[in-house]
């Protein structure tokens, strides 16, 4: 394939060189062969006649050289640009995003006035998680075609990933006004609005700008025993070096705990939340269960029907939640059929392919670090597949492909 592409590129370059030489020869020939009016003897022109004698004598003797056209060369460049775009589309469909970017770039170089090429490259940049480049290309595309819906939509996605929530919301709202296909755009806009609301809640819930350490301690309305006070440690009274060996004085504990706070909750006293109906309920309940360990998260996951994942999460499933759910599948789930139902249910969540792609990138960069022995989330996912297939006694190639898990693992 690479050899054929190289031969094709050489032929296109040779054709452009021949066209340039032909144009130069035409210009030279026109200058050398252009005829001029013959020198004639002086004549007396009678201005009273209907037509001057001099003009009638010159008629038909001067050959006007036709202007040289460069339309052929321009058409050649545009044809080559279309060819590069098609190669880029094939590479994109094969998920070879870097290669697709190269082809779209060549198409732009050949025809920089076509907005499609630069907007297509923006989508490839999104898939490659190069969000700043995607935003830039969408801006260029909108300069060429100001009301291009896809350019507005893709720039909104890129800006949300870059944390530019206000600008992203403006782009997506404008895109909604220009199209009747509201599905994906509305979903992305909802995600932006949710992110903005989360930021507002975080800002309102922070009474002080003084940096503090967050204590992972939960309390319930029962008596607060003196023995349990010995295990409570505050950020102000104990340093990181000795916080595991020295108990804080009772006075410092009283300063950080209100009079109504009481003893930590135990897993036995904590009731598993009911099945959530909204993403907000899920996030709240997941946080409470997480503070009590993976065993409690396992019980909460079992309370949710995997068939409802698509409606529950919509496009709001966070990468952190997916990582934790895979970890729970690895640590706690024993039924192969239950594991399969969870994996199939997660595939119904919109943009789950983007989250799976993030797992692959994190695996390559080594950015996923878990407690205990779970250092790589993708490795954890492979163990889940192996155990599921051992329990079920069969391999599911289609499910493995959807989760980008190599069948050889």
N, C-alpha and C positions, 0 to 999 in steps of 0.2 A: 504493500500500500504506500509506504514511504517512498519507494523507488518510483512508482507511477506518479505520485504527486510532484516529485522533483523534476521528472521529465515534462510534466504538464506546465510547471512554473517556468522551465527553460523555454518551452515553445511560446508561452505568452510573452516572455521578455523579448525573444527574438522577433515576434510579430510587432511589438511596439517599436523596436529599433528600426525595422524595415519601414514602418509607416512614417517615422521621423525622417528617414533618408529620402523617401519618396516626396514628402512635402518640401524638403530642401531643394531637391532636383527641380520640382515644379517652379519654385520661386526663381531659381537660376535661369531656367529655360524661358520663363516669361520675360525676364529682364533682357535676355540676349536676343530674343526673336520679336519682341514688340516692335511693330512698324510705326513709323512716324509719317507725318504728312510730308509729301515731296515739296521741295523748294520750287516755287513758281515765280515767274516774272511778275512785276508789279502791274496791276490792272486798275483801271478806273472803274469804280463802282457807282452805278447810277442808283441813288437812294430813292428815286421816284418809282422804280420798278417794284413789282409785287414781292420779288424774292431776290436777294443779293446774288450776284454771279459767283462770288467767292464760295459761298456755302454750298451751292449746287455742284461746284467743281470738286468739293471735298467729300461729297456723299459717297459712301460705299468704299472709300479708300483707306479709312482708319479702322483697324480691327481692335475692338475693345476686348482686353483680356478678362475672362471671367474670374471672379474672386475665388481664391483658393479655400476650399472647405476643410475644416478640421473635425467635422461631425463624425467621420468614421473612427477617428482615434478616441473621441469621447465615448462612443458607443462600445468600443472595445473595452475600455476601462470599466464601464458599467456592467458589461457582461461578465467580466472577471470578478467584479464585486459580488454579483449575484451568485456566482459559483462558490466564492469563499463563504458567503452566508449559508449556502446549503450544506457545505462541509461542516460549518460551525453548528448547524442544527442537528446534524447526525451525531457529532461528538457530544452535544448536550444531551441528546436522547440516550446515549450510551453512558451518561454520567461522567464523561471525561471533560470536566469543566475547564481545566487549564488549557486543554487543546481547543476547546470551543472558543475561549477568549482569544487565542492566537488567530483563529480564522476570522472572527468578527473584527479584530483589529486590522487585519489585511483588507477586509471589505471596506472599512472606514477610510483607510488610506487611499483606496481607489475611488471612493465616492463618499466624500465627507458631508454631503448635503442630504443624505438619506437617513431619516431619523430611526428607521427600523433597525439598522445595524447597531447603532449605539445603544438602543433600548434593549436589544437582544443581549448585548454584551453585559448590560447592567444585571440582567437576570442570571447570567453565568457567574457574575461576581457575587450575587446573593447566595447562590448555591455553594460557592467557594468560601463563604463567610468573610468576604472582603467588602464590608458594608460601606466604608468611606468611598471606595472606588465606584460602588454601585450608585450611591447618592450623586456623585459627580456626573456619571454617565446619564442618569435620568434627568439631571438639570440641563445637560447639553441637548438631550432629546427634546425636552420641552421648549428650548429656545428655537429648535427647528420646527416643532409641531406643538404649539402651546397647549392644546386641549387633548393631548394623547392620554387616554385613561390608564393604559398599562404603565406609562411612565410615572404618572401620579401615584398609582397603587404601589409600584415597586419602590419609589422613593419614600413613600410612607413606611414601608416595611424596613428599609435601610435606616431611616431616621429613628424608628422605634428601637432598633437594635443598638443605635449609637446613643440612645438616651435623649434624643431631641423630640420629646413627646408632643410639645405644642406644635412644632412644625409638621410632625407626622400626622397629627390630627387634622391640621389645615389641608394637607394634601389629600387625605382620605375622604374628608367631607366634600372637597371639590370634585373628586373622582365620582362620588355617589351622585352628584348632580348631573354628570355627563353620560351616565349609562343606566340601563334598566337591569343589568346583571349585577344584583346587589349582594349576592351570597358571600363570596370571599372578601370583598371590600368591607362589608358590614362586620364580618367576623374580626377582621384586623382592626377596624375602628373600635370595636368593643374591647379588644385587648389593650389598645392604647388608653382608652378611657379608664379601664380597670387599673392600669399601671399608674395613671395620674391620681386616681382616688387613693391608691395605696400609699403614694408619696405624701398626699395631704394628711392621711391618718397618721403616718409615721411622724410627720412634722408636728401635728397637734398633740401627739402623745409623748413628745420629748420636752419636758418642762425646763430642762437645763442643757446648756451646751457643754458642760463639764464632762469629759470622757470618763465613763465608769465601766466596770466589768459586769457582765450579765450573769447572775447566779441562777443556775438551773434548779430552783427549789419550788415545790408546790405545797400549798397549805390547805387545810380543811378546818371546819368549825368543831374541833374537839379540843381537849385540854392539851396545852403545850408543855411537855415534860421537861424537867431540868436535864435529864440524860440526853435528850435529843438536841438541847441547846449546844452541847459540847461539839456536835458535828456541824453546826452552822458557822460559816466563816464569811466575813465581810471584806469588801474590797479596800475599805479605808483603814482597817486595823491590822491586817495580816498581809505580808508580802508573798510573792510567788514562791520564794525559796523555802519558807517555813510553814506554808498554809496547810500542808498535809500532816504536820507533826505537832503543832501547837494549837490549842483550843482558844477561841477569842474570849475576852472578858464579857461577862453578862451585860455590862453597860453598853458596850458597842453593839451588841446584838439588839438590845432594846431600841437603839437609835435607828436601826435599819428595818425593824419590824414594827408594824403598827399594833396598837393594843388589841385589835380584833384578830390578828393573824395567829394561826395555831399550827399544830403539828403537821409534818409532811404527810401527803396522802400515800397510802399503800396501794398496790395493784389489786388487792382483794376488795378494798373499799371503793374502788373506782369502777363506775358502770360504763360499759362499752357504748359509745354514742350510737344513735340509730342511723340508718342509712341516709346519707345526705341527699338533698334535692337540688342544691346549688353549689357552685364552686366555692363560694364564701363559707358555707357550712363545712365543706370538706377541708378547706385550709385551716379553719379554726379547730376542728376536731382532730385533724392530723397532727397539729402542733401539740395539742394536749396529750395525745397518745404517744407521740415521739418522746416526750419528757419522761415517760414511764418505761421506755425500752422497746426493743424490737418485738418482744412477745406480745405487747399490747398493740403495736402496729399491725401485727399478724392477725389478731382478733378483729381489728377494725377493718382490715382489707377483706376478710372473709364475710363481713357483714354487708359488703357492697357487691351487687350483682355485676359481674364483668360485662354483661350485655348492655349495661347502662353507661359504660365509660364514655361512649361517644357523645351522648346527650349531657352527661354530667360535666365533663372537662371541656367540651367544645374545642376552642383553640387556646385554652388557658393553662394546660398542663405544663408545669415548670420542669426544667431539666433536673432540678434537685429532687422533686417528687418522683420522677421516673427512676433516678439512680437509687433512691431509697426503696422503691417498690421492687426493683430487681434484686436488691440485697435481701429483702424479706423473702422473696421467692427462693433465693439460694439458701437462706438460713433456716426457714421455718416450714415451707411447703413440702409435703411428702407425697401427695397424690399427683401422679402424672397428668391425669385429666384436669385437675384443678389448675395446675400450672399452665396447661394448654389453653384453658378458657381465659385466664388472665392475659396471656400473651396475645390471643386473638382479639380480646376485647380492647386492648390498648391500641391495636392497629386501626380501630375505628375512630380514634381521636384525630382531628384535623392537624395537619403539619407534623404528625408523629415521625414522618420520614426525616424532617429537619432535626428532631431530637436524636434519632438514631444516628444521623450523620455526626452530630456533636459527640456521641459516644465514641465513634471511630476516631475523631480528631483528638479527643481527650486521651484515648488509648495511645495514639502516636506521640502526643506531647507529654504524657505522663502526668496530667494535671488532676486526675481523679484519685484522691487519697482518702481511704476509708479507715475507720478504726479497726482494731484486731488484725485479721489476716486478709482483709478485702481491700487490696491496694489498687485494683484496676476494675472498673465497672464492667467493661466489655469482657474481661476474663470471667467475671462473676456470671455474666449472661451466658457464656459458653458452658459453664458448669450447670446452669439451670437447664439448658437444652439437653445436655448429656443425661442428667438424671431423669428428665421428663421422658426421653426416648427409651431409657432403660426400663422405666415403670410401664410404659405403654407397649414396649416390645417392637417399636417401629420408628423409622426416621421420617420426618415431615419436611421434604426439600422445599416446598412452597413457603412454609412458615419460616424456615431458616433463611431463605432468600429475602423475605420481607423484613427480617431483623438484621440482615447483612451479617449472618453468622455462617462461616465457611463450613460446608458439609464434611470437611476432612477433620474438623476438630472433635 
